[in-house]
Amino acid sequence: MALSITKDNLNDILASDKPVVIDFWAEWCGPCRMVAPLVDELAAEYEGRVVIGKCDVDENDAVATRYSIRNIPTLLFIKGGEVVDKQVGACSKDVLEAKIKNLL
């Protein structure tokens, strides 16, 4: 299961020595609900190697603003505290997994 990312724990998560993937989503977003199970699967598969979490934009607008999130779902791929890749919109698990492998 993906970690819940909030304004309160974001800096601690980014301070990790592991790459980070953040799924920006909202409950009312249909495409977000399509991507959510894929994110949870990948979080389980890459546990211990990559920190994978979800950030509800309605509850954490400060985090969404920090990364200029304008559309959801948006997944950010972060290494060393810097965004190195981004996926906007729903996509397949293969696409997400390829981006995660590029982080490793």
N, CA and C atoms as a LAMMPS dump frame, in Angstrom:
ITEM: TIMESTEP
0
ITEM: NUMBER OF ATOMS
312
ITEM: BOX BOUNDS ff ff ff
-5.0000000000000000e+02 5.0000000000000000e+02
-5.0000000000000000e+02 5.0000000000000000e+02
-5.0000000000000000e+02 5.0000000000000000e+02
ITEM: ATOMS id mol type element x y z
1 1 1 N 0.855 -1.194 0
2 1 2 C 0 0 0
3 1 3 C 0.888 1.24 0
4 2 1 N 0.516 2.193 -0.797
5 2 2 C 1.283 3.433 -0.901
6 2 3 C 1.135 4.258 0.378
7 3 1 N 2.177 4.964 0.706
8 3 2 C 2.243 5.845 1.865
9 3 3 C 1.376 7.083 1.623
10 4 1 N 0.755 7.591 2.667
11 4 2 C 0.008 8.841 2.556
12 4 3 C 0.981 10.003 2.747
13 5 1 N 1.069 10.865 1.75
14 5 2 C 1.992 11.993 1.802
15 5 3 C 1.211 13.268 2.093
16 6 1 N 1.665 13.993 3.121
17 6 2 C 1.018 15.24 3.531
18 6 3 C 2.083 16.32 3.677
19 7 1 N 1.632 17.532 3.915
20 7 2 C 2.585 18.63 4.14
21 7 3 C 3.424 18.373 5.389
22 8 1 N 2.876 17.597 6.318
23 8 2 C 3.575 17.331 7.574
24 8 3 C 4.72 16.326 7.439
25 9 1 N 4.604 15.363 6.504
26 9 2 C 5.651 14.345 6.395
27 9 3 C 6.474 14.448 5.105
28 10 1 N 6.148 15.384 4.23
29 10 2 C 6.818 15.48 2.932
30 10 3 C 8.331 15.667 3.064
31 11 1 N 8.769 16.595 3.884
32 11 2 C 10.212 16.868 3.983
33 11 3 C 10.98 15.664 4.518
34 12 1 N 10.397 14.929 5.465
35 12 2 C 11.044 13.723 5.971
36 12 3 C 11.163 12.669 4.873
37 13 1 N 10.12 12.538 4.074
38 13 2 C 10.131 11.563 2.977
39 13 3 C 11.183 11.94 1.945
40 14 1 N 11.253 13.219 1.601
41 14 2 C 12.234 13.668 0.608
42 14 3 C 13.661 13.548 1.127
43 15 1 N 13.849 13.568 2.442
44 15 2 C 15.186 13.442 3.024
45 15 3 C 15.716 12.011 2.959
46 16 1 N 14.852 11.076 2.604
47 16 2 C 15.258 9.678 2.486
48 16 3 C 16.331 9.532 1.409
49 17 1 N 17.166 8.519 1.553
50 17 2 C 18.179 8.261 0.529
51 17 3 C 17.601 7.46 -0.641
52 18 1 N 16.321 7.117 -0.547
53 18 2 C 15.664 6.358 -1.612
54 18 3 C 14.938 7.308 -2.574
55 19 1 N 14.793 6.897 -3.846
56 19 2 C 13.968 7.681 -4.762
57 19 3 C 12.521 7.72 -4.259
58 20 1 N 11.789 8.737 -4.672
59 20 2 C 10.408 8.94 -4.212
60 20 3 C 9.49 9.11 -5.425
61 21 1 N 8.323 8.467 -5.354
62 21 2 C 7.275 8.654 -6.355
63 21 3 C 6.055 9.168 -5.615
64 22 1 N 5.502 10.286 -6.084
65 22 2 C 4.304 10.862 -5.463
66 22 3 C 3.185 10.89 -6.497
67 23 1 N 2.064 10.258 -6.141
68 23 2 C 0.859 10.262 -6.96
69 23 3 C -0.07 11.341 -6.403
70 24 1 N -0.266 12.413 -7.166
71 24 2 C -1.197 13.472 -6.777
72 24 3 C -2.571 13.099 -7.322
73 25 1 N -3.563 13.036 -6.441
74 25 2 C -4.88 12.532 -6.803
75 25 3 C -5.966 13.23 -5.989
76 26 1 N -7.225 12.899 -6.326
77 26 2 C -8.377 13.358 -5.544
78 26 3 C -9.464 12.285 -5.633
79 27 1 N -10.268 12.218 -4.603
80 27 2 C -11.329 11.212 -4.519
81 27 3 C -12.303 11.287 -5.692
82 28 1 N -12.597 12.495 -6.159
83 28 2 C -13.599 12.7 -7.208
84 28 3 C -13.056 12.47 -8.619
85 29 1 N -11.788 12.172 -8.758
86 29 2 C -11.125 12.063 -10.061
87 29 3 C -11.174 10.63 -10.587
88 30 1 N -11.907 10.413 -11.675
89 30 2 C -12.026 9.086 -12.275
90 30 3 C -10.694 8.481 -12.704
91 31 1 N -9.897 9.191 -13.499
92 31 2 C -8.596 8.643 -13.896
93 31 3 C -7.689 8.347 -12.698
94 32 1 N -7.821 9.122 -11.623
95 32 2 C -7.03 8.868 -10.409
96 32 3 C -7.382 7.503 -9.827
97 33 1 N -8.676 7.163 -9.857
98 33 2 C -9.119 5.874 -9.332
99 33 3 C -8.625 4.725 -10.21
100 34 1 N -8.387 4.998 -11.494
101 34 2 C -7.841 3.969 -12.387
102 34 3 C -6.367 3.703 -12.066
103 35 1 N -5.62 4.739 -11.73
104 35 2 C -4.187 4.632 -11.47
105 35 3 C -3.911 4.115 -10.052
106 36 1 N -4.794 4.385 -9.11
107 36 2 C -4.562 4.068 -7.692
108 36 3 C -4.151 2.613 -7.441
109 37 1 N -4.845 1.612 -8.012
110 37 2 C -4.428 0.233 -7.726
111 37 3 C -3.036 -0.081 -8.28
112 38 1 N -2.673 0.548 -9.395
113 38 2 C -1.344 0.334 -9.974
114 38 3 C -0.272 0.895 -9.043
115 39 1 N -0.54 2.058 -8.48
116 39 2 C 0.407 2.691 -7.555
117 39 3 C 0.574 1.813 -6.316
118 40 1 N -0.521 1.26 -5.806
119 40 2 C -0.441 0.387 -4.635
120 40 3 C 0.365 -0.881 -4.951
121 41 1 N 0.149 -1.466 -6.131
122 41 2 C 0.906 -2.657 -6.54
123 41 3 C 2.399 -2.344 -6.614
124 42 1 N 2.733 -1.232 -7.237
125 42 2 C 4.139 -0.854 -7.384
126 42 3 C 4.774 -0.542 -6.029
127 43 1 N 4.003 0.05 -5.129
128 43 2 C 4.512 0.34 -3.783
129 43 3 C 4.901 -0.961 -3.086
130 44 1 N 4.09 -1.996 -3.255
131 44 2 C 4.396 -3.293 -2.644
132 44 3 C 5.608 -3.935 -3.316
133 45 1 N 5.661 -3.868 -4.639
134 45 2 C 6.745 -4.503 -5.393
135 45 3 C 8.103 -3.846 -5.152
136 46 1 N 8.11 -2.537 -4.948
137 46 2 C 9.368 -1.803 -4.792
138 46 3 C 9.636 -1.379 -3.35
139 47 1 N 8.895 -1.964 -2.406
140 47 2 C 9.075 -1.628 -0.997
141 47 3 C 10.531 -1.852 -0.581
142 48 1 N 11.086 -0.861 0.109
143 48 2 C 12.463 -0.949 0.548
144 48 3 C 13.457 -0.365 -0.443
145 49 1 N 13.027 -0.191 -1.694
146 49 2 C 13.919 0.374 -2.716
147 49 3 C 13.481 1.756 -3.171
148 50 1 N 12.153 1.982 -3.194
149 50 2 C 11.582 3.258 -3.626
150 50 3 C 10.443 3.609 -2.669
151 51 1 N 10.36 4.875 -2.273
152 51 2 C 9.245 5.34 -1.445
153 51 3 C 8.14 5.783 -2.407
154 52 1 N 7.012 5.1 -2.351
155 52 2 C 5.892 5.421 -3.238
156 52 3 C 4.712 5.839 -2.383
157 53 1 N 4.198 7.034 -2.665
158 53 2 C 3.099 7.554 -1.863
159 53 3 C 2.072 8.304 -2.678
160 54 1 N 0.964 8.605 -2.015
161 54 2 C -0.142 9.326 -2.633
162 54 3 C -0.4 10.604 -1.851
163 55 1 N -0.684 11.666 -2.582
164 55 2 C -0.981 12.947 -1.966
165 55 3 C -2.343 13.436 -2.467
166 56 1 N -3.312 13.496 -1.568
167 56 2 C -4.65 13.988 -1.895
168 56 3 C -4.577 15.509 -2.04
169 57 1 N -4.795 16.003 -3.251
170 57 2 C -4.63 17.44 -3.507
171 57 3 C -5.677 18.279 -2.784
172 58 1 N -6.842 17.715 -2.491
173 58 2 C -7.867 18.47 -1.782
174 58 3 C -7.48 18.697 -0.321
175 59 1 N -6.768 17.754 0.263
176 59 2 C -6.372 17.868 1.665
177 59 3 C -4.98 18.478 1.844
178 60 1 N -4.192 18.492 0.773
179 60 2 C -2.796 18.942 0.859
180 60 3 C -2.468 19.914 -0.267
181 61 1 N -3.232 20.985 -0.344
182 61 2 C -3.022 21.927 -1.448
183 61 3 C -1.64 22.582 -1.399
184 62 1 N -1.035 22.677 -0.225
185 62 2 C 0.303 23.28 -0.129
186 62 3 C 1.335 22.422 -0.852
187 63 1 N 1.188 21.104 -0.763
188 63 2 C 2.121 20.204 -1.452
189 63 3 C 1.904 20.298 -2.961
190 64 1 N 0.644 20.293 -3.384
191 64 2 C 0.336 20.405 -4.812
192 64 3 C 0.849 21.733 -5.373
193 65 1 N 0.7 22.792 -4.606
194 65 2 C 1.185 24.106 -5.038
195 65 3 C 2.703 24.12 -5.133
196 66 1 N 3.367 23.492 -4.175
197 66 2 C 4.842 23.437 -4.173
198 66 3 C 5.375 22.859 -5.482
199 67 1 N 4.647 21.871 -6.027
200 67 2 C 5.091 21.219 -7.26
201 67 3 C 4.307 21.673 -8.495
202 68 1 N 3.545 22.736 -8.365
203 68 2 C 2.769 23.307 -9.482
204 68 3 C 1.897 22.256 -10.172
205 69 1 N 1.201 21.459 -9.375
206 69 2 C 0.315 20.432 -9.926
207 69 3 C -0.948 21.109 -10.422
208 70 1 N -1.207 20.98 -11.711
209 70 2 C -2.383 21.61 -12.318
210 70 3 C -3.406 20.584 -12.8
211 71 1 N -2.956 19.366 -13.072
212 71 2 C -3.838 18.295 -13.546
213 71 3 C -3.596 17.063 -12.696
214 72 1 N -4.658 16.273 -12.525
215 72 2 C -4.496 15.017 -11.805
216 72 3 C -5.127 13.901 -12.618
217 73 1 N -4.631 12.692 -12.516
218 73 2 C -3.482 12.317 -11.709
219 73 3 C -2.168 12.819 -12.321
220 74 1 N -1.27 13.223 -11.461
221 74 2 C 0.112 13.533 -11.846
222 74 3 C 1.014 12.752 -10.904
223 75 1 N 1.953 12.029 -11.482
224 75 2 C 2.944 11.307 -10.68
225 75 3 C 4.296 11.948 -10.903
226 76 1 N 4.954 12.298 -9.803
227 76 2 C 6.293 12.866 -9.868
228 76 3 C 7.298 11.807 -9.435
229 77 1 N 8.409 11.762 -10.137
230 77 2 C 9.489 10.827 -9.853
231 77 3 C 10.673 11.667 -9.38
232 78 1 N 11.062 11.48 -8.117
233 78 2 C 12.02 12.361 -7.45
234 78 3 C 13.251 11.565 -7.023
235 79 1 N 14.414 12.095 -7.359
236 79 2 C 15.673 11.478 -6.939
237 79 3 C 16.579 12.577 -6.397
238 80 1 N 17.127 12.357 -5.218
239 80 2 C 17.988 13.359 -4.608
240 80 3 C 17.266 14.668 -4.343
241 81 1 N 15.953 14.594 -4.089
242 81 2 C 15.167 15.789 -3.804
243 81 3 C 14.722 16.569 -5.027
244 82 1 N 15.153 16.141 -6.221
245 82 2 C 14.802 16.844 -7.463
246 82 3 C 13.842 16.01 -8.306
247 83 1 N 12.853 16.665 -8.914
248 83 2 C 11.935 15.984 -9.822
249 83 3 C 12.703 15.658 -11.104
250 84 1 N 12.787 14.37 -11.43
251 84 2 C 13.526 13.947 -12.621
252 84 3 C 12.608 13.437 -13.732
253 85 1 N 11.341 13.159 -13.398
254 85 2 C 10.388 12.701 -14.404
255 85 3 C 8.984 12.973 -13.892
256 86 1 N 8.027 12.926 -14.828
257 86 2 C 6.642 13.241 -14.483
258 86 3 C 5.726 12.466 -15.425
259 87 1 N 4.593 12.02 -14.895
260 87 2 C 3.553 11.391 -15.711
261 87 3 C 2.244 12.098 -15.391
262 88 1 N 1.65 12.724 -16.396
263 88 2 C 0.374 13.404 -16.215
264 88 3 C -0.695 12.58 -16.916
265 89 1 N -1.75 12.231 -16.183
266 89 2 C -2.836 11.447 -16.757
267 89 3 C -2.662 9.965 -16.483
268 90 1 N -3.74 9.235 -16.71
269 90 2 C -3.723 7.793 -16.489
270 90 3 C -2.818 7.117 -17.516
271 91 1 N -2.195 6.024 -17.095
272 91 2 C -1.324 5.265 -17.988
273 91 3 C -1.259 3.827 -17.484
274 92 1 N -0.539 2.991 -18.198
275 92 2 C -0.427 1.586 -17.823
276 92 3 C 0.618 1.389 -16.729
277 93 1 N 0.556 0.245 -16.101
278 93 2 C 1.54 -0.117 -15.074
279 93 3 C 2.933 -0.19 -15.69
280 94 1 N 3.026 -0.676 -16.92
281 94 2 C 4.324 -0.788 -17.594
282 94 3 C 5.012 0.571 -17.719
283 95 1 N 4.241 1.6 -18.049
284 95 2 C 4.806 2.951 -18.195
285 95 3 C 5.356 3.424 -16.849
286 96 1 N 4.581 3.24 -15.801
287 96 2 C 5.02 3.666 -14.464
288 96 3 C 6.239 2.866 -14.008
289 97 1 N 6.217 1.572 -14.266
290 97 2 C 7.34 0.733 -13.839
291 97 3 C 8.628 1.108 -14.562
292 98 1 N 8.534 1.447 -15.835
293 98 2 C 9.729 1.876 -16.577
294 98 3 C 10.313 3.154 -15.98
295 99 1 N 9.441 4.067 -15.576
296 99 2 C 9.911 5.325 -14.976
297 99 3 C 10.544 5.06 -13.614
298 100 1 N 9.978 4.114 -12.854
299 100 2 C 10.555 3.762 -11.554
300 100 3 C 11.924 3.124 -11.749
301 101 1 N 12.036 2.233 -12.711
302 101 2 C 13.332 1.565 -12.973
303 101 3 C 14.401 2.587 -13.352
304 102 1 N 14.002 3.658 -14.025
305 102 2 C 14.961 4.719 -14.38
306 102 3 C 15.48 5.452 -13.138
307 103 1 N 14.709 5.423 -12.054
308 103 2 C 15.128 6.071 -10.804
309 103 3 C 16.206 5.255 -10.087
310 104 1 N 16.201 3.959 -10.318
311 104 2 C 17.1 3.06 -9.566
312 104 3 C 18.491 2.997 -10.159
